[in-house]
Amino acid sequence: MSSAAFHVVKLTRAPGNRLLWSLARPIQARPVSSVIPSKQQPFERGHIRYCPSSQILRSAFSTAAPRENSPEDGYHNIIGDSEKATGPEGEKHEFQAETRMLLDIVAKSLYSDKDIFVRELISNASDALEKFRYLRLTELADDKVAQEAPLEIHIATDKHSRTFTIQDTGIGMTREEMIECLGTIARSGSKQFLKENAGKANTESIIGQFGVGFYSAFMVADKVEVFSKSRRGNKAYKWTSDGSGQYEIQSAEGVQEGTKIVLHLKADSREFADEDKIREIIRKFSNFVGSPIYCNGKKANQLQAVWLMDPKEVTKEMHREFFRFTSGSMDSPRFTLHFRTDLPLQLSVLLYVPDSKPGLFEMSRDAESGVALYSRKVLIKARAEILPKWLRFVKGCVDSEDIPLNLSRELLQDSALIRKIRSLITTRLIRLLQDNMKKNPASYEEFYASYQVFLKEGILASNDQSEKEDISKLLQFESSTLGAGEKTSLSDYIGRMKEGQVDIYYLAAPSRQLAENSPYYEAVKKKDVEVLFCYQPYDELVLVQLRHFKSKSVISVEKEMRRDAEAEPVITENMKQLSDWLKSTLASKVHKVKITGRLSEHPCLISVEEMAAARHFVKTSLAQFSEEDRYKLLEPTLELNPTHPIISKLATLKNSNPDLAKSLAEQLLNNAMVSAGLVDDPRTVTMGLNALLVKLLEKH
């Protein structure tokens, strides 16, 4: 290994207590891995800094005095190694019995993701800063030094020594507080602080509610050292434990006000001494903590907690940036819901409806939620089931100080509270979509074209009628009284109902043309009522499940046709004989044959007791039954129009050409079954149609 030229850089203090480095003599040094890092990097020994001659740094760092801010490179660090224990051997304390038992659980099994220890320690540091902030407004209001002290969190990683260090400039701890807060599990200094200051101002920002977070450090460390100096006193202490049955407290010196925690990492946790890994964790869990977080001297948390801002102050660009952060995409939001509330729950909510179409996986009910759950800007769960499953396309975050957490922030403790939050936010989201349906109809139609399946899923999955009706306010359909392509809502339909109309009518058909030419539409068209057209496969099932909307029954035209008392048609002897012949000829397929006066343009139609359920059965279960069993299950009634030329001709053909009449009768039944939507694949009826054509052509 070749030798390298280094300069010795001396530390002096200038007026104003500023740190200055001066260039001293050059030296030759042979790099040794344990002494001089590779690639000719600067290194420190004691109070002397050695820099490569080609890389003299303008700003400086020492173990005794931290490197100052450098505008050139944005470097800022307060972590040094000046702290050390003093005096006689430290006091040894035993953890409480239950603490020893729980500590093992916390370290080995409580958290499913080791990364969370970083979040927990940052949360504790944030707590300490909030307590100090409160202290500056009360006891230290006249203390100029305290008023000017920074509120920061610093993290340092060292791969060579395999350590992770976190230091805050917060309130610090006394000896007694160390014993009370670090020596007793499930007891939180923050929780005690809130209790003591109940009803006072500026306490609402404290994150920690349980004292387990600190102990998560033992998931990754076989030894933890805590140096702390309280803002209320001038003595500093060192707390040490290996996570077994004891901890030790000693007096210390060289400790800055606040708290510093050094984790000596286990061999299998060495990745947490990697700066990139820690920055990734900070961005994931603690990107929005209110105080700046520095990792190895560089700012690590970047984004502002947009959801806590006044909605009027958030720009479109800020919304776009945050949407992309939460969704992991480069799209933009179509609709935005941003609100804060204190009653009945304390909530800060920022949610987005995407502008793009949903992906294939997002369509699946197995897709994860797109909403993150925070408590006072600290991530609790990245994909929290805080909204109903049907709203899984919504992106954003929910922050609530009311959410009590159990020993791990990964698990929610109060499901009743979550249900309240879910109900409140869902109501606001539905209202947001309703407002946009009225104010931005073009944009809403684009949204509806891509996301209507989610809305319908919500109705089908809900067991609450009120919730179903709320979601159904967002549905849109074409209508018999509107032009092709025009859409209407159920609420607008009710607004157009004629006096005396008590029901909402709908007709399921693949297209508008088929709907308008349906025999069932013909049967109710004479009543001059508006009919909603349902083109999507599950529209009919959704409306069947809905049943009622604003005290109006939602029924199909087939059901209305069956219950409507029709005028008794004049049944001639010829028609009676035809009816009896058809019942005999089609005995294996039809349950009943009757003469109807409802039709004028169609020769016949099929009616069943529950047409919507029958159609759903055909689409989902028909394949497992034989043709004979299908007809037995459906029990169709064949209704004949006695004035139609085909029916009139069939009445005479049954006597003159029984074989041709039978083929014609079977084809009429097949046609009626297709019109009713009771044939899953119309190609299955072509065989009978071809046989009929052959018989018709035999005479030519």
C-alpha positions, 0 to 999 in steps of 0.5 A: 500500500503506497504512502500518502501525504497528510497535513496536520490541522490544528484547532483554535478558537476565534473571537465569538467562540468560533472554531478555526482550523489552521494548516500545520506541518505535512506528514507522511503516513502509511494507511493502515485499515485500523488507523487511517481509512482508505481513499485518503479520507480525513480522520481524527485522533484526539483533538487533531484532524489529519487531512489529505494535502489534496483535500484540506477542508474549510469546515471542521469536526473534532471529538471535543467540539462538533463541526459547525454548519457549512453553507457550502455542503449543508453539513451540521452535526452535534455528535462527538465522543466527549462524554465519559463516566466519572467518579466511582463505579456506577450504581447497579440496579435490577430491572423489575421482575415484570420488566425483565420478562417483558424486555425479552418479549420486546427485544425478540418478538414484539415488533415484526420489523426491526427497522421500527427501532429507529422510528421509536428512538426518533419518537422519543427524541421528538418527545424530549424536544417537545418537552423542552419547547414547553419548558421554554414557554414556562420555567425557562421563559427568561433564560436567553440560552434556553430560548436560543438553543436549537431543537434538533435530532442527530443520528450517526452511523459507524460501520467500523465500530458497528454503532448507531447513535442518536442525540437530541437537544431536548429536555434531558433526564435527571438520575431519578428520571433515568431510573423511572423512565428507563428502568421501568418498562411500559412507563413513559416519561411522556405519558407522565408529563402529559398527566402532570400538565393536563389542561395546560397548553402546548402539550399536545405534540408529544408522541410517546404514550408508552415506554416500550419504544426505547427498549426496541433498541435491544432488538438490534443492540447487545449493549445500550449507553444513554448519556443525558443532562437535564435542562433543569439541572447541571449534572449529567449521567450515563445509563448502561445496560445489555438488556438482561437483568441489570442496568448501571447509572454513573455520573458523567462529564462532557455531556451536552444538554439533552440525551444521547443514545449509543447502540452497540449493534449485534453482528446480525444487525450490522446493516443499521450502521449503514447510512443509506439504510438509516436514511431510507428508514427515516424517510419511511417512518419519520419524514414528517417529524416536526424537528429537523433530523440529521444523519451523519451531518446531512438533513434526512427528513425533507417533506413538510407535514402537509396534512397539518397545514391550513388547507388554504395554504397548501398549493397544487404543487405541494399536493402533487408532490405529497400525492406522489410520495404517498402513492409511489407514482408520478401521477397527479390527484384528481380530487383532494380531501383535506380537513382537520377536526377536533370534535368528535375526534381529533383528526388531520386528513389528507386524501387523494382520488387518483387521476389515472386508471386503477391497476390490475392488482388494485382492482383485486380485493387483496390489494392493500390500502393506500392510506398511511396512519400517523400519530403526531406526524410519526408513521404508525402503519404505512398501509392501514385499513382505516377505510372500507375495502372498497375505498382502497384506490384512495391515497394519502394519510390520516393523523390522529392524536386520539388513537391509543396504541398498544405496546407496539405502534404496529397494532391498533388497540381500540377497534371501536375508535377506528370504526368511528374514524372510518365512518367519519372519513368515509362520509366526507369522501362520499360528500367530496365525490358528490360535490364533484359530480355536481360541480365538475361533471366531466371530471367526475364522469372520467373518474366514474368510468374507471372507478365505478366498480369500487363503488358498486363493490361497496354497496354489495359488501355492506350490510348497512342500508344507510351506508348502501344508500350513501354510496349509491348517491354516486352511481350514474346510469343512462335513462329512457328519458335522456339522450344516449350518453347522458347520465343521471343519478338516483337523486336526480331521477327522484327529482323527475318522478311524476306525481303518484310514482312510488318506485324507481325502475331499472332495466338490465341490458347489454346496450341502449339499443337492446334496452329500448327494444326489449319486450320488458321495456315495451311492457312498461313503456305504456305507463310513461315512467322513466326507466334506468338502463343498466349496461354493466354486468353487476349493475342489476345485482347492485340495485337488487342489493340496494332495495331502497333509496330515499324511501323509494323501492328500487325494482326491475321492470320485469318485477313491475310487469309481473305485479302490475294488474293487466287488462284481461286479454280476449282469449279465443278458442284458437289461442287457448288450443295453442297455449295448451299445445305449447305447454305440452310441446315445451313441457320439459322447458316451460313451467307455464304458458299464458296469453298476455295483453302487455305486448304489441311489437314482440311475439312473446316473452319469458317471465320468472319469479326473480329475474335478477337472481335468475340472471345472476345464476345463469352467469355464475352457476349455469355450467354445472347443470344440465339443460333439463335441470336449468329449466326446472330451476328457472321455472320460466313462464312463456307469455304469448302476444295473441295479436302478433303475426308469428303467434297467429301463424303458429296457431294454424301451423301446429295442425298443418305442419306439426314438425315445423311448428315444433321447431318454430315454437322451440326457436321462439322460446330460445329467442325469448330466453336470449331477450331475458338474459337467461342464456349465457352464450347466445351461440348455444341457440344457433343449432335450433335456428339452423334446423328451423332454416333447413325445414323452411328451405325444404319446400324450395 
